[in-house]
């Protein structure tokens, strides 16, 4: 089992970040598309397919399902992978710094082997996968901050 966590600070209240994380299909980042797979209100059981553009120009499609939602502070997502299931946790909390309101953001990804092949892949690519995941999580926090600064561009 591998865990990667990244922290960030975004110049916006946690409630604003919550909206950006949970308004489907306008979910950030704006470099891809979101297809909602379940009808109804956002909450546990909500599922969607998110397609993102990789740095090499190819596309990556991932499916997510909400496992837990405690607005505006905690969002837990599940995403099935190839031999590995992922659990992504977004923890948000309001903080004040120099009389300004910010949201402290912590994104944690846990890789849970779902098949023997998942354990083998984790052993072979562990360090490389951790660095790649950290980079993606930092980009996601930066995209979230940019979407707060420029909401029209995130839509």
C-alpha positions in Angstrom: 0.0 0.0 0.0 1.4 3.4 -1.1 0.3 6.8 0.2 1.2 10.2 -1.3 0.1 13.5 0.3 0.5 17.1 -0.8 -0.3 20.2 1.1 -1.2 23.6 -0.4 -2.6 27.0 0.5 -5.2 28.7 -1.7 -6.3 32.3 -1.4 -10.0 31.5 -1.0 -12.4 30.1 1.5 -12.8 26.4 1.7 -16.4 26.7 0.6 -15.3 28.2 -2.7 -12.9 25.3 -3.3 -15.6 22.8 -2.4 -17.8 24.2 -5.1 -15.0 23.9 -7.7 -14.4 20.3 -6.6 -18.0 19.2 -6.6 -19.8 21.1 -9.4 -20.1 18.5 -12.1 -19.6 18.7 -15.0 -17.8 22.0 -14.5 -15.2 20.4 -12.3 -11.7 21.7 -12.5 -9.2 21.3 -14.2 -10.4 22.8 -17.4 -7.9 20.8 -19.5 -10.3 17.9 -20.0 -13.9 16.9 -19.8 -16.3 15.4 -17.2 -19.1 13.0 -18.0 -21.5 12.5 -15.1 -22.5 8.8 -14.7 -25.1 9.1 -12.0 -28.1 11.4 -11.8 -29.1 13.5 -8.8 -27.4 15.6 -6.1 -23.7 15.4 -5.5 -22.8 13.1 -2.6 -21.8 9.6 -1.7 -22.4 7.4 -4.7 -22.0 10.2 -7.3 -19.9 8.9 -10.1 -18.2 10.5 -13.2 -15.6 9.9 -15.8 -12.9 12.5 -16.1 -10.8 12.8 -19.2 -7.6 14.8 -18.9 -4.9 15.7 -21.4 -1.5 14.4 -20.5 1.7 16.4 -21.0 2.5 14.3 -24.1 -0.9 15.3 -25.6 -2.5 11.9 -25.1 -5.7 11.5 -23.1 -6.3 9.7 -19.8 -9.8 8.7 -18.7 -10.5 7.9 -15.1 -13.7 7.1 -13.3 -14.4 8.4 -9.8 -17.1 7.7 -7.2 -17.8 9.8 -4.1 -17.2 7.6 -1.0 -17.7 10.4 1.6 -18.6 14.1 1.4 -18.6 16.5 4.4 -19.1 20.0 2.8 -17.0 22.0 2.8 -14.2 20.2 4.5 -13.8 16.6 3.3 -14.2 14.8 0.0 -13.2 11.1 -0.4 -13.2 9.6 -3.8 -12.6 6.1 -5.1 -11.1 5.3 -8.5 -10.5 1.8 -9.8 -7.2 1.2 -11.5 -5.4 -1.6 -13.3 -4.8 -4.0 -10.4 -4.8 -1.1 -7.9 -7.7 0.9 -6.4 -7.1 4.5 -5.5 -8.6 6.5 -2.6 -8.3 10.2 -3.0 -9.0 12.5 0.0 -9.4 16.2 -0.3 -9.3 17.9 3.2 -10.0 21.6 3.3 -10.0 24.0 6.2 -10.2 27.7 6.5 -7.1 29.6 7.9 -6.2 33.2 8.3 -2.8 34.6 7.4 -2.0 38.3 7.5 -5.6 39.2 7.8 -6.5 37.2 4.6 -8.6 34.2 4.4 -7.1 31.0 2.8 -8.0 27.4 2.5 -5.4 24.9 3.7 -5.6 22.0 1.3 -4.3 18.4 1.8 -4.7 15.9 -0.9 -3.9 12.3 -0.1 -3.8 9.4 -2.5 -3.7 5.8 -1.3 -3.0 3.0 -3.7 -4.6 -0.2 -2.5 -3.6 -3.3 -4.5 -6.7 -5.0 -5.8 -4.9 -7.9 -7.5 -1.5 -9.6 -7.3 -0.4 -7.6 -10.3 -1.0 -4.4 -8.4 1.5 -5.5 -5.7 4.1 -6.2 -8.4 3.6 -2.9 -10.1 3.8 -1.1 -6.8 7.1 -2.8 -6.0 8.6 -2.1 -9.4 7.5 1.4 -9.9 7.0 2.6 -6.3 9.4 5.6 -6.3 8.7 6.7 -9.8 4.9 6.5 -9.2 5.2 8.5 -6.0 7.0 11.3 -7.7 4.6 11.3 -10.6 1.6 11.3 -8.2 3.1 14.2 -6.2 3.5 16.2 -9.4 -0.1 15.6 -10.5 -1.4 16.5 -7.0 0.6 19.8 -7.0 -0.7 20.6 -10.5 -4.3 19.9 -9.2 -3.9 22.3 -6.3 -2.4 24.9 -8.6 -5.3 24.4 -11.1 -7.7 24.8 -8.2 -6.1 28.0 -7.1 -6.2 29.3 -10.7 -9.8 28.4 -11.0 -10.6 30.4 -7.9 -8.7 33.4 -9.4 -10.3 33.0 -12.9 -13.6 31.2 -12.5 -14.8 32.0 -16.0 -11.8 30.1 -17.4 -12.5 27.0 -15.3 -16.0 26.7 -16.7 
